[in-house]
Amino acid sequence: MTDRHDFPEVSTVWLRAFLEVARQGSFTGAARTLGWTQSAVSRQISTLEGALGGAPLFDRLPRGVRLTEAGRVLVPYAETVGESLHGAVRELAALREVAGGRLRFGAFATADAGLVPRALAGFRARHPRVHVTREEGFTPVLLDRLSAGHLDLAVVSTTGRAPLEAYALHHLLDESLYVAVPASHPLAGHEGPVRLGRFADADWISGSSHPEGTLLDAALRQGFRPRVAHVVGEWTAKQGYVAAGLGVALVPALAAASVRPDVRLVPVLDEGGPARAVYAATARGRSLPPAVREFLKVLGEAAGKMSGTMA
């Protein structure tokens, strides 16, 4: 039994000559169409016959040639090879021109609030035929998906102390932080940034009861351990708790534009640099498809515009 992966040693040049002779019914006509000499066409056919077992593919007649039974069997297979190669060339050209292919990416939740939609809208406007799929998740999960080959790119942040060093990182922007407070809070109308330590005695609303690995790491760096009064995962629900006066919450700059009107944002003084950086991560050593390279460019453009508004 022939191994399906054991390809026969057949040149596409031979198949091209064979199909042209079959269409023209003569070596002379095929040579004229191909721009070859008649002897060159004859050599290609003879070599193909030898590679396929030696059976003649054409009966040589006084005027032209005629397909043998072996030749008639070969014609549809040769045509399939030609059509497949043409299809491959078209798809590869579409990839180069970002007129096709796929883009699989993931992003953390607050990047999905503004940065990712802007970039995705711009990308779709330029490359509507690229098939795009996206996932939302925490940075460590997205990086695992990237390593496993399920994603081409992940928009991640330095929150959570994920091991970013193992990836190729494309810096998008640096984020500052805000403290979301109810409209009645004494600092609600404060002008200018404040030190996070001014909220050391506040009740906090967070997605985790432990500040480590969350935005509240910033409080630990400022020398106090925040008292998490309510664990709330969903961002809209956090705002509801803040508006009701049940505590305060940290808000990254990417999510600042989506705050409800009965919540006020107090900017946090950036002591020692921005609270976190946002990157587009790709796998090291893995070739980036054209669609991914183009999406990286569009992400950078969107991040540049947002950085201007967050400054």
C-alpha positions as CSV (number, residue, x, y, z in Angstrom):
1,M,0.0,0.0,0.0
2,T,1.4,3.4,-1.0
3,D,2.0,5.9,1.8
4,R,-0.3,8.9,1.3
5,H,2.6,11.1,2.4
6,D,5.0,9.6,-0.1
7,F,4.8,12.1,-2.9
8,P,5.8,11.0,-6.4
9,E,8.8,12.8,-7.9
10,V,6.9,14.7,-10.5
11,S,7.7,18.2,-11.7
12,T,4.9,20.7,-12.2
13,V,6.9,21.7,-15.4
14,W,6.3,18.3,-16.8
15,L,2.6,18.4,-15.9
16,R,2.3,21.8,-17.5
17,A,3.8,20.5,-20.8
18,F,1.6,17.4,-20.7
19,L,-1.6,19.4,-20.3
20,E,-0.6,21.8,-23.1
21,V,0.2,19.0,-25.5
22,A,-3.2,17.4,-24.6
23,R,-5.0,20.7,-25.3
24,Q,-3.1,21.4,-28.6
25,G,-3.0,17.8,-29.8
26,S,0.6,18.3,-30.9
27,F,4.1,19.0,-29.6
28,T,4.5,21.8,-32.1
29,G,1.4,23.6,-30.9
30,A,2.3,23.2,-27.3
31,A,5.8,24.5,-27.9
32,R,4.4,27.6,-29.6
33,T,2.0,28.3,-26.7
34,L,4.7,27.7,-24.1
35,G,7.4,29.5,-25.9
36,W,9.7,26.5,-25.8
37,T,11.3,24.4,-28.6
38,Q,9.5,21.3,-29.8
39,S,12.4,19.1,-28.5
40,A,12.1,20.7,-25.1
41,V,8.4,19.7,-24.9
42,S,9.2,16.2,-26.1
43,R,11.9,15.8,-23.4
44,Q,9.4,16.9,-20.7
45,I,6.8,14.4,-21.8
46,S,9.4,11.6,-22.0
47,T,10.7,12.4,-18.5
48,L,7.1,12.4,-17.1
49,E,6.3,9.1,-18.7
50,G,9.4,7.6,-17.2
51,A,8.6,9.0,-13.7
52,L,5.1,7.5,-13.9
53,G,6.2,4.0,-14.7
54,G,7.1,4.2,-18.4
55,A,3.6,3.8,-20.0
56,P,3.2,6.2,-23.0
57,L,0.9,9.2,-22.4
58,F,0.4,10.0,-26.1
59,D,0.3,8.0,-29.3
60,R,2.6,9.7,-31.7
61,L,0.7,10.0,-35.0
62,P,1.8,11.2,-38.5
63,R,0.1,14.5,-37.8
64,G,0.1,15.4,-34.0
65,V,-0.5,13.2,-31.0
66,R,-3.5,11.5,-29.2
67,L,-3.9,10.7,-25.6
68,T,-3.5,7.1,-24.6
69,E,-5.6,5.5,-21.9
70,A,-2.9,6.3,-19.4
71,G,-2.9,9.9,-20.6
72,R,-6.7,10.2,-20.2
73,V,-6.4,8.9,-16.7
74,L,-3.7,11.5,-15.9
75,V,-5.4,14.6,-17.3
76,P,-7.9,15.3,-14.4
77,Y,-5.1,14.7,-11.8
78,A,-2.7,17.1,-13.6
79,E,-5.5,19.7,-13.8
80,T,-6.2,19.3,-10.1
81,V,-2.6,19.9,-9.3
82,G,-2.5,23.0,-11.4
83,E,-5.8,24.4,-9.9
84,S,-4.5,23.7,-6.4
85,L,-1.2,25.5,-7.0
86,H,-3.1,28.5,-8.5
87,G,-5.4,28.5,-5.4
88,A,-2.3,28.5,-3.1
89,V,-0.8,31.3,-5.0
90,R,-4.0,33.4,-4.8
91,E,-4.3,32.7,-1.0
92,L,-0.7,33.6,-0.3
93,A,-1.1,36.8,-2.3
94,A,-4.2,37.6,-0.2
95,L,-2.2,37.1,2.9
96,R,0.6,39.4,1.8
97,E,-1.9,42.1,0.8
98,V,-4.0,41.4,4.1
99,A,-6.9,40.7,1.8
100,G,-7.6,37.4,3.5
101,G,-6.3,35.1,6.2
102,R,-7.2,35.2,9.9
103,L,-6.5,37.2,13.1
104,R,-6.9,35.5,16.5
105,F,-6.4,37.8,19.4
106,G,-7.3,38.3,23.1
107,A,-7.5,41.3,25.4
108,F,-8.0,42.0,29.1
109,A,-11.4,43.6,30.1
110,T,-10.5,47.3,30.4
111,A,-8.6,47.2,27.1
112,D,-11.9,46.0,25.6
113,A,-13.6,49.2,27.0
114,G,-12.0,51.5,24.5
115,L,-8.6,50.6,23.0
116,V,-9.5,47.3,21.4
117,P,-12.8,48.5,19.8
118,R,-11.1,51.5,18.3
119,A,-8.3,49.4,16.9
120,L,-10.7,46.7,15.6
121,A,-12.9,49.2,13.9
122,G,-9.9,50.7,12.1
123,F,-8.6,47.3,11.2
124,R,-11.9,46.1,9.8
125,A,-12.3,49.3,7.7
126,R,-8.9,48.6,6.0
127,H,-9.1,44.8,5.8
128,P,-12.7,43.6,5.8
129,R,-11.9,40.2,4.4
130,V,-9.7,39.1,7.3
131,H,-11.5,36.6,9.5
132,V,-11.2,38.0,13.1
133,T,-11.8,36.1,16.4
134,R,-11.2,37.6,19.8
135,E,-11.3,36.4,23.4
136,E,-11.5,38.3,26.7
137,G,-9.6,37.2,29.8
138,F,-7.0,37.9,32.4
139,T,-3.4,38.5,31.3
140,P,-2.0,35.1,32.6
141,V,-4.8,33.2,30.8
142,L,-4.3,35.1,27.6
143,L,-0.5,34.5,27.7
144,D,-1.1,30.7,28.2
145,R,-3.4,30.8,25.1
146,L,-0.8,32.6,23.2
147,S,1.9,30.1,24.1
148,A,-0.3,27.2,23.1
149,G,-0.8,28.7,19.7
150,H,-4.5,29.4,20.1
151,L,-3.9,33.2,19.8
152,D,-1.7,35.2,17.4
153,L,-1.6,38.2,19.7
154,A,-2.7,39.2,23.2
155,V,-3.3,42.7,24.6
156,V,-2.0,42.4,28.2
157,S,-0.9,44.5,31.1
158,T,1.7,44.4,33.9
159,T,-1.1,43.9,36.5
160,G,-0.9,40.4,38.0
161,R,2.9,40.1,37.8
162,A,2.6,37.8,34.8
163,P,6.0,36.6,33.3
164,L,6.0,38.9,30.3
165,E,9.7,38.4,29.7
166,A,9.0,35.2,27.8
167,Y,7.1,37.1,25.1
168,A,7.8,39.6,22.4
169,L,6.3,42.8,23.7
170,H,5.1,45.7,21.7
171,H,4.5,48.7,24.0
172,L,1.1,50.4,23.5
173,L,0.7,52.8,26.4
174,D,1.2,53.5,30.1
175,E,-1.8,53.9,32.3
176,S,-2.3,56.1,35.4
177,L,-4.9,55.3,38.0
178,Y,-8.0,57.0,39.4
179,V,-9.9,56.3,42.6
180,A,-13.7,56.1,41.9
181,V,-15.6,57.8,44.8
182,P,-19.3,58.6,45.3
183,A,-20.4,62.1,44.4
184,S,-20.8,62.9,48.1
185,H,-17.2,62.0,49.0
186,P,-15.0,64.8,50.4
187,L,-12.4,64.4,47.7
188,A,-15.0,64.2,44.9
189,G,-14.3,67.8,43.8
190,H,-10.6,67.8,44.5
191,E,-8.4,69.3,41.8
192,G,-5.2,67.6,40.8
193,P,-3.9,64.2,41.8
194,V,-3.8,62.9,45.3
195,R,-1.6,60.3,47.0
196,L,-3.2,56.9,47.3
197,G,-2.4,56.9,51.0
198,R,-5.2,59.4,51.6
199,F,-7.6,56.4,51.1
200,A,-5.7,54.1,53.5
201,D,-8.7,54.0,55.9
202,A,-11.4,53.6,53.1
203,D,-13.4,50.5,52.4
204,W,-12.4,49.2,49.0
205,I,-14.4,47.4,46.3
206,S,-12.2,45.0,44.3
207,G,-12.4,41.9,42.1
208,S,-10.4,40.0,44.7
209,S,-10.2,39.8,48.5
210,H,-6.4,39.9,48.2
211,P,-4.7,43.0,46.7
212,E,-1.7,41.0,45.5
213,G,-1.7,40.7,41.7
214,T,-4.5,43.3,41.2
215,L,-4.5,47.0,40.7
216,L,-4.5,47.3,44.5
217,D,-0.9,46.3,44.4
218,A,-0.4,50.1,44.1
219,A,-1.6,50.5,47.7
220,L,0.9,47.9,48.9
221,R,3.6,49.9,47.2
222,Q,2.4,53.0,49.0
223,G,2.8,51.2,52.4
224,F,-0.7,50.3,53.4
225,R,-2.9,47.2,53.0
226,P,-6.3,48.2,51.7
227,R,-9.4,46.8,53.5
228,V,-11.5,45.1,50.8
229,A,-15.1,45.3,52.0
230,H,-16.8,44.0,48.9
231,V,-15.5,41.6,46.3
232,V,-17.2,42.5,43.0
233,G,-15.8,41.2,39.7
234,E,-17.9,43.1,37.1
235,W,-16.9,46.7,36.3
236,T,-20.5,48.0,36.0
237,A,-21.4,46.5,39.4
238,K,-18.3,48.0,41.0
239,Q,-19.6,51.4,40.0
240,G,-23.0,50.7,41.5
241,Y,-21.3,49.9,44.8
242,V,-19.3,53.1,44.7
243,A,-22.3,55.2,43.8
244,A,-24.2,53.8,46.8
245,G,-21.4,54.9,49.1
246,L,-20.2,51.3,50.0
247,G,-16.6,52.0,49.2
248,V,-14.1,53.2,46.7
249,A,-12.5,51.5,43.8
250,L,-9.4,51.8,41.6
251,V,-10.0,52.6,38.0
252,P,-7.4,52.4,35.2
253,A,-7.2,55.2,32.7
254,L,-8.5,52.9,29.9
255,A,-11.8,52.5,31.7
256,A,-12.2,56.2,32.9
257,A,-14.3,57.2,30.0
258,S,-17.0,54.7,30.8
259,V,-17.7,55.9,34.4
260,R,-21.3,56.6,35.3
261,P,-22.3,60.2,36.1
262,D,-23.0,59.6,39.8
263,V,-19.4,58.5,40.3
264,R,-16.4,60.9,40.5
265,L,-12.8,60.0,39.6
266,V,-9.9,61.3,41.7
267,P,-6.5,61.0,39.8
268,V,-3.8,59.2,41.7
269,L,-0.4,60.8,42.0
270,D,2.0,58.7,39.9
271,E,4.8,58.2,42.4
272,G,7.6,56.1,40.8
273,G,6.1,56.0,37.4
274,P,2.8,54.9,35.8
275,A,0.7,52.3,37.6
276,R,0.9,49.8,34.7
277,A,2.0,49.4,31.2
278,V,-0.1,47.9,28.4
279,Y,1.5,45.7,25.7
280,A,0.6,43.7,22.6
281,A,2.3,40.4,23.2
282,T,3.3,37.9,20.6
283,A,5.1,34.6,20.9
284,R,8.9,34.8,20.5
285,G,10.4,33.0,17.5
286,R,7.0,32.7,15.7
287,S,6.6,34.4,12.4
288,L,3.9,37.0,12.4
289,P,1.3,36.7,9.6
290,P,0.7,40.0,7.7
291,A,-2.7,40.4,9.3
292,V,-1.1,40.3,12.8
293,R,1.6,42.8,11.8
294,E,-1.1,45.1,10.4
295,F,-3.2,44.8,13.6
296,L,-0.2,45.7,15.7
297,K,0.2,48.9,13.6
298,V,-3.5,49.8,14.1
299,L,-3.3,49.0,17.8
300,G,-0.3,51.4,18.1
301,E,-2.2,54.1,16.3
302,A,-5.3,53.7,18.5
303,A,-3.1,53.7,21.7
304,G,-1.3,56.8,20.5
305,K,-4.6,58.7,20.2
306,M,-5.9,57.4,23.6
307,S,-2.6,58.4,25.3
308,G,-3.2,61.9,24.2
309,T,-6.6,62.0,25.8
310,M,-5.4,60.3,29.0
311,A,-2.5,62.7,29.5
